[in-house]
Amino acid sequence: MRGTTHLITGAAVGLAVAQTAYPEGWKTLAAGAGLGGLAALIPDWLQVNIPGGSRFAANIFGHRGITHSLLFAGFAAYVAWLLWRPAFLIVWCAWASHLLLDALSNGAPVFFPLPRLTLARIKTGSWMDRVVGAAALVLLLAQIAVIVRRG
């Protein structure tokens, strides 16, 4: 999936988690959406944006390696929890949304070290990828509308 699809889906998931588990006000909700969007991008950033990281990670774990597992998601959520307790569930769920989207897009080692979980073969950048991103955007905007309406 495209980065924008991961970002929007992660923000929608982060906002939903914050709304459900931590309804402490609009600042927490905004932080949930922002943190969710960020957490949904990190699995790829860890492999792609660290100089030499992509080659190093691919040599050891393959593309979409350990950063694309629930094991690593738990580690990342724990680190987030150390910084801000509500972050644990937000990061866990948003990271899991990334894993789910990649499982729909040629697979991901969700249950590392077991083989990749492949639920579909949606091509990155395809019309279906854009439909998934658009659906996530609609969900995100609907959540925001409900929050604004509620006051």
Helices and strands as residue ranges (DSSP letters): H 3-21, H 26-48, H 53-61, G 66-68, H 70-83, H 87-103, H 127-150
